[in-house]
Amino acid sequence: MITRIFRVLIVLLISLTITGNTTENNSASSDPFIGASSAEMNQMLSNSSNNLNAYRFMLDSIQKIDLINQSANINSTSRIVINSSSEGAVNLTGRSMRISSILSVNSDGSKNTTSPSSSETYFLNDTIYMRMDKNWTQIGMSSPQELWNHEHMIRHQIELLNRSKLEISGSENIDGQDCFKVNVTPDLETYRAVISEQMGSTLPLAYLNFAELHQNGSVAWTSWIAKDSHLLKKIDMLISFTLTPDLMGLPVEKVGKFEMEVRFNATMLFLDYNQSTAIILPLEAKNATKVPDDNDPRKSDLAADSIGNEKIPVSAPAIECGCTRDLEVKDESDPVAW
């Protein structure tokens, strides 16, 4: 009798195990992201972001440039390291955004280090408020929609992914959230856009042979996408390449023979989708000196990053964001806001 009961229990345990595994596998396979083509994954990413009203993001990046002088009788190497860390908040329904950044530049190891510089930027409707160190500037935008599209991080990242090949490589928990780990292979235009927007301010890229650079350089790009919402959670990008006068379209007889080894690593984290937060405009920003739109440095960046007739958006610095429909932009000078 005891033997028979024992056998029945074993059969029940096996049955429950098989049923549990089947349910788990069915649940995993029911996610349309699994087995989807690159185009289908991009479409799901785009659809998931259509109903966003707020998010936060953070970005940390480091850029190392080793300049190797190979001219006659000279063989020297100098290094520049640029560190950037940013955070911010975006309210899509209220058309407001805040970005705070810290930038430091180190040359030749630790011999010559500049003091870190800080900046803040607020986008409120059709006005930009910018602080560089302690000085505030106020800029009225003649084309606010263009600039808003330019700084919308989620939209820009999805546009880059939409022109790339996506392939799921596994699963990983990011910041307590179960995510698909996706390898990203950018096409030439996406590669050119990323290089231009991330390094265009530090490297002379006007005549750069991007096709050859794309072929010989190295890109390790991974995106993590939340399984429950199909929203971007994290992006990690490592780009390395070597520049020469020929690649940069520069005459060797005038600039000398050299190699420039470039290594760029950036990590971006998106969080607090559709969660409420307040974007508070500092009082000193409200009283900032007004500058005509033609002097807006970001507008110059848009033109400088144009390739042909195509404008390449320049990613905002690292950011942290989060807001909702009920988010209000508060003004320190308005007692009602408090």
C-alpha positions in Angstrom: 0.0 0.0 0.0 2.8 2.4 1.0 4.7 1.5 -2.2 1.6 2.3 -4.3 1.1 5.7 -2.7 4.7 6.5 -3.2 4.4 5.7 -6.9 1.3 7.9 -7.2 3.2 10.8 -5.6 6.1 10.4 -8.0 3.7 10.4 -11.0 2.0 13.6 -9.7 5.4 15.4 -9.1 6.5 14.5 -12.7 3.2 15.7 -14.1 3.4 19.0 -12.2 7.0 19.5 -13.3 6.1 18.9 -17.0 3.1 21.2 -16.7 5.1 24.0 -15.1 7.8 23.8 -17.7 5.3 23.8 -20.5 3.5 26.9 -19.0 6.8 28.7 -18.7 7.9 27.9 -22.2 4.5 28.9 -23.6 4.7 32.2 -21.7 8.2 32.9 -23.1 7.4 31.9 -26.6 4.2 33.9 -26.6 6.2 37.2 -26.5 6.1 38.5 -30.1 9.7 39.8 -29.6 11.0 36.2 -29.6 11.6 35.0 -33.1 10.8 38.4 -34.6 12.8 39.8 -37.5 14.9 42.9 -37.1 12.2 45.0 -38.8 9.5 43.6 -36.6 11.5 44.3 -33.4 12.1 47.8 -34.5 8.4 48.3 -35.2 7.5 47.0 -31.7 10.0 49.4 -30.2 8.5 52.3 -32.1 5.0 51.3 -31.1 5.9 51.0 -27.4 7.2 54.6 -27.3 4.2 56.1 -29.0 2.2 56.6 -25.8 5.0 57.9 -23.6 4.4 61.1 -21.7 7.6 61.2 -19.7 10.9 59.4 -18.9 14.3 60.0 -17.3 17.7 59.0 -18.6 21.3 59.0 -17.5 24.4 58.9 -19.7 28.0 58.3 -18.9 30.7 58.4 -21.6 34.5 58.3 -21.9 36.5 59.2 -25.0 40.2 58.4 -25.2 42.3 59.8 -28.1 45.9 58.8 -28.5 47.8 60.9 -31.1 50.9 59.2 -32.4 53.2 61.6 -34.2 55.1 59.6 -36.9 56.8 62.5 -38.7 60.5 62.4 -39.5 62.8 62.4 -36.5 59.7 62.5 -34.2 58.0 59.6 -32.6 55.8 60.7 -29.7 52.4 59.9 -28.3 50.0 62.2 -26.5 46.6 61.3 -24.9 43.4 63.2 -24.3 40.7 61.7 -22.1 37.2 63.3 -22.1 34.8 62.2 -19.4 31.1 63.2 -19.5 28.3 62.4 -17.1 24.7 63.7 -17.4 21.2 63.3 -16.1 17.9 64.8 -16.9 14.1 64.7 -17.1 11.7 64.9 -20.1 8.0 65.8 -20.1 6.6 65.1 -23.5 3.1 66.3 -23.0 4.3 69.5 -21.3 7.1 70.0 -23.8 9.7 70.6 -21.1 13.1 69.1 -20.5 16.0 69.5 -18.1 19.6 68.3 -18.7 22.5 68.6 -16.2 26.1 67.7 -17.3 29.6 67.6 -16.0 32.6 67.4 -18.4 36.3 66.9 -17.6 39.3 66.8 -19.9 42.5 65.1 -19.0 45.6 65.3 -21.2 48.8 63.1 -21.0 47.6 61.0 -18.1 47.3 63.1 -14.9 49.8 65.8 -15.8 47.3 68.3 -17.2 43.8 68.0 -15.9 41.2 70.8 -16.5 38.7 71.6 -13.7 35.4 69.9 -14.4 32.9 72.2 -16.1 29.2 71.9 -15.4 26.2 72.9 -17.4 22.4 72.9 -17.2 19.9 73.2 -20.0 16.1 73.7 -19.7 13.7 73.5 -22.7 10.4 75.1 -21.8 8.0 75.4 -24.8 9.8 77.7 -27.2 12.6 78.9 -24.9 16.0 77.5 -23.9 17.7 78.4 -20.7 21.4 77.4 -20.6 24.0 77.6 -17.8 27.7 77.2 -18.5 29.4 77.2 -15.1 27.8 80.2 -13.4 26.5 82.1 -16.4 22.9 81.8 -17.6 21.6 82.6 -21.1 18.1 82.6 -22.4 17.4 81.8 -26.0 14.0 82.2 -27.8 13.7 79.5 -30.5 12.2 80.3 -33.9 11.9 76.5 -34.7 11.1 74.9 -31.3 9.7 71.6 -32.9 13.0 71.1 -34.8 15.0 71.5 -31.7 12.6 69.4 -29.6 12.9 66.5 -32.0 16.7 67.0 -31.9 16.8 66.5 -28.2 14.2 63.7 -27.7 16.5 60.9 -26.6 14.1 58.0 -27.0 12.9 59.0 -30.4 16.5 59.5 -31.6 17.7 56.1 -30.2 14.8 54.3 -31.9 15.6 56.0 -35.2 19.2 54.7 -34.9 18.0 51.2 -34.1 15.5 51.3 -36.9 18.4 51.6 -39.4 20.4 48.7 -37.7 20.2 45.0 -37.5 18.9 43.6 -34.2 19.5 40.1 -32.8 18.4 38.8 -29.4 21.4 37.3 -27.7 19.8 36.4 -24.3 18.1 37.8 -21.2 19.4 39.9 -18.4 18.1 41.7 -15.3 18.7 45.5 -15.6 17.9 47.7 -12.6 15.5 45.0 -11.3 13.7 44.6 -14.7 13.8 41.5 -16.9 15.1 42.5 -20.3 16.0 41.0 -23.7 19.7 41.5 -24.5 19.9 42.6 -28.1 23.0 42.9 -30.3 22.9 45.9 -32.6 24.8 46.0 -35.9 24.6 49.5 -37.4 24.6 50.2 -41.1 26.9 52.8 -42.7 24.5 55.7 -42.3 23.8 54.9 -38.6 27.6 54.5 -37.9 28.3 57.8 -39.5 25.5 59.5 -37.5 26.8 58.1 -34.2 30.4 59.1 -34.9 29.4 62.6 -36.0 27.2 63.3 -33.1 29.4 61.8 -30.4 32.8 62.9 -31.6 32.1 65.7 -34.1 33.0 68.4 -31.5 36.4 66.9 -30.8 37.6 65.4 -34.1 37.8 67.0 -37.6 35.4 64.8 -39.5 34.4 67.0 -42.4 36.2 64.9 -45.0 36.4 61.6 -43.2 36.1 58.4 -45.3 33.3 56.9 -43.2 32.9 53.8 -45.5 36.5 52.7 -44.9 36.2 53.6 -41.2 33.1 51.5 -40.9 34.8 48.6 -42.6 38.0 48.6 -40.5 36.8 50.0 -37.2 35.2 48.1 -34.3 31.7 48.5 -32.9 30.2 46.6 -29.9 26.6 47.9 -29.4 24.1 46.3 -27.1 20.6 47.4 -26.2 18.4 46.0 -23.4 14.7 46.0 -24.0 12.1 45.5 -21.2 10.2 42.2 -21.7 6.9 43.5 -20.2 6.7 46.8 -22.1 9.2 46.5 -25.0 10.7 49.9 -24.0 14.4 50.7 -24.2 16.0 50.2 -20.8 19.7 50.4 -21.4 22.3 51.0 -24.2 26.0 50.3 -24.1 28.2 51.3 -27.0 31.9 50.8 -27.5 33.5 52.2 -30.7 37.2 52.1 -31.6 39.0 53.1 -34.8 42.3 54.5 -36.0 42.5 57.7 -38.1 45.2 58.7 -40.5 45.6 61.8 -42.7 44.4 59.8 -45.7 41.2 58.7 -43.9 40.6 62.3 -42.8 41.2 63.8 -46.3 44.2 65.8 -45.0 47.4 66.4 -47.0 50.3 64.5 -45.3 52.8 67.1 -46.6 51.0 69.8 -44.6 49.9 68.0 -41.5 52.7 65.4 -41.2 52.4 61.7 -40.7 50.4 60.6 -37.7 47.9 58.1 -36.4 45.0 58.9 -34.1 43.6 55.9 -32.1 40.1 56.7 -30.8 38.1 54.7 -28.3 34.7 55.8 -27.2 32.4 54.1 -24.7 29.0 55.3 -23.7 26.3 53.8 -21.4 22.8 55.2 -21.3 20.0 54.1 -18.9 16.3 54.9 -19.3 14.0 54.8 -16.3 10.9 56.0 -14.6 8.7 55.9 -17.8 5.5 57.8 -17.3 6.2 58.7 -13.7 5.6 62.1 -12.3 8.4 64.6 -11.4 8.8 68.3 -11.4 11.1 70.3 -13.7 11.9 73.5 -11.7 13.3 76.5 -13.5 15.8 78.3 -11.3 15.1 81.9 -10.5 18.5 83.0 -12.0 17.6 81.3 -15.2 14.4 83.3 -15.6 16.4 86.5 -15.3 19.1 85.4 -17.7 20.3 87.6 -20.6 18.3 87.0 -23.8 20.2 86.0 -26.9 18.8 85.9 -30.4 18.1 82.4 -31.8 20.9 82.8 -34.4 23.4 82.6 -31.6 22.0 79.3 -30.3 25.0 77.0 -30.2 22.7 73.9 -30.6 21.4 75.4 -33.8 25.0 75.6 -35.1 25.5 71.9 -34.1 22.5 70.9 -36.2 24.0 72.6 -39.3 27.5 71.3 -38.5 26.2 67.7 -38.3 24.4 67.9 -41.6 25.5 65.3 -44.2 24.2 66.3 -47.6 20.6 67.4 -47.0 20.1 65.1 -44.0 20.4 66.5 -40.5 21.9 64.2 -37.9 20.5 64.8 -34.4 23.1 65.3 -31.7 22.3 63.3 -28.6 21.9 65.2 -25.4 24.3 64.4 -22.7 23.7 61.7 -20.1 20.3 62.1 -18.6 17.8 60.9 -16.1 14.2 61.6 -16.7 10.6 61.0 -15.6 7.3 62.9 -15.8 3.6 62.5 -16.6 0.7 64.3 -17.9 0.1 66.1 -14.6 3.7 67.3 -14.5 4.0 71.0 -14.1 7.0 73.2 -14.7 7.6 75.2 -11.6 9.1 78.7 -11.5 11.0 79.6 -8.3 9.8 83.2 -8.6 6.1 82.1 -8.5 5.0 81.5 -4.9 1.9 79.6 -6.2 4.2 76.9 -7.6 5.3 76.0 -4.1 
